[in-house]
Amino acid sequence: MSILVVGSLAYDTIETPWGKMDDALGGSALYFSAAASHFSPVNVVGVVGSDFDSSKISFLKKRKVNFDGLYVESGDTFRWGGRYHDDLNKRDTLFTYLNVFERFQPKIPMHYRKSEYVFLANIDPELQLQVLDQIDHPKLIVLDTMNFWISGKRRILEEVIKRCDILIVNDQEARELTNKPNLIKAARLLTEKGPQTIIVKKGEHGCMMFHNDNYFFAPAYPLEKVIDPTGAGDSFAGGFLGYVAKQNKLDHDTLKKGVVYGSVIASFNVENFSFAQLEKLTVEEINQRIEKFRQLTAF
Amino acid sequence: MSILVVGSLAYDTIETPWGKMDDALGGSALYFSAAASHFSPVNVVGVVGSDFDSSKISFLKKRKVNFDGLYVESGDTFRWGGRYHDDLNKRDTLFTYLNVFERFQPKIPMHYRKSEYVFLANIDPELQLQVLDQIDHPKLIVLDTMNFWISGKRRILEEVIKRCDILIVNDQEARELTNKPNLIKAARLLTEKGPQTIIVKKGEHGCMMFHNDNYFFAPAYPLEKVIDPTGAGDSFAGGFLGYVAKQNKLDHDTLKKGVVYGSVIASFNVENFSFAQLEKLTVEEINQRIEKFRQLTAF
């Protein structure tokens, strides 16, 4: 089944202890698509500036990622700069230039509106609401957000949360949304806001899913060297939803496997800058790592 | 197989957001014994003052915990006071009165020296070394320590680490011992210091074991309310080593199950103050939670 994703396309400037990249391809919609398209067709809605080099996304077009909903506006593409330190769990944002994204009003092409699966990547909740108002009744709406919107646009974000089925947040965000330091309790409380399923990302500690009164825990795939964590959350979401949409089932077992596929794809993504890993990744490599993943927790 | 444990017996004063306890029974040797004795006989070496009420440990004597190595000295028993906050991952030490522990020189009774399994609880590494010099060649030596000794007695601690088979530390301690922020790398580097197996405790994020080039991850059992985290690490170690000593095997599968048993017993321990949970806990309750635990990670 096809997935509609609304999010950013960007040029990222990344500094890490292992090196620097200028104007690397990035953005939540692209990381999501690069991961999800291993399993399901993806329909992208987003905006780029006239400086965007569309040859860079040709590898995604070959994998059934549809860019009919990508609008090209005069001006520059969204740019983000970040610096990671030795402890890759923390990063500083060096700059954010919204550029053409500032005036972005997502318009969902008619032939996208039949998408049964929807991923609202981390953008302004007002735009997320505009998307929800344009689509029919999809099978599943998955929502990502961040602390910036939790503190800045709380009321409208709560409205979006109410209308989604799965909320993906990190541990800090789960605590911020509930005022509970205990993540187990926070996850349960978040389901009272609307979504039946909560996925809490915990960086190096993996992630936790709360669904139908059951908890599921997946570790982060053990990597001795992480090169660039940018896009880890979006490639996780892409692996997760890509797998679920392919199965076209929403039971607990399918969602659990989705979490593992998401974790595995995110683990490949962080092993190199930008899309260096996701571009060449094969389904065989993914499946091999899924099997190794099983050994990490089976007893 | 019987286990020798050398550690503290204490009276703890605990403040948490849910209440306060004065002079509650505590200490690493007791938490370890209360957990391990569900599976294997335990031989305790430690010291208490003349104020110690030995009727409080009668529940352990009934479970084959031998206190022939418990010395009673004139003076007061070791006392520790701690305060936990809403975020139970952090605690403040309010006071530490070593009392009779200050002059403690562990003497291992002759009939203890045949113990095949040894747990060196978190005490001064000089004392841990004295213990190692008094025992023959046990099958397995498990070592616990803390940041206080890592920064204060690093050289002698490294000597103890070199002579043990399994090192149990928390995530901060693993980073401190290796100067590596990446825990996956830190665990591997720690094996170069001597132990073949490293267990890294990560509080609410569960724990990780590195053994024979394989990683194993166990989440913390999900609890919506944690009452008192005191003794979590020692009851984890007790559940782990108690299970392993009972199987009397050291293969990867046994160690993995040991980690799960340790995690489950620690989860009971933190559900109430002092030994309120561990005193009444049954093997049936443990096994029930082991089965629930399996569902947390199986996919």
Interface residues (C-beta under 8 A of the other chain):
Chain A: D86 D87 L88 N89 P181 N182 L183 I184 K185 R188 K202 E204 H205 G206 M208 N214 Y215 F216 F217 A218 P219 P222 L223 E224 K225 V226 D253 K256 K257 V259 V260 R294 Q295 L296 T297 A298 F299
Chain B: D86 D87 L88 P181 N182 L183 I184 K185 R188 K202 E204 H205 G206 M208 N214 Y215 F216 F217 A218 P219 P222 L223 E224 K225 V226 D253 K256 K257 V259 V260 R294 Q295 L296 T297 A298 F299
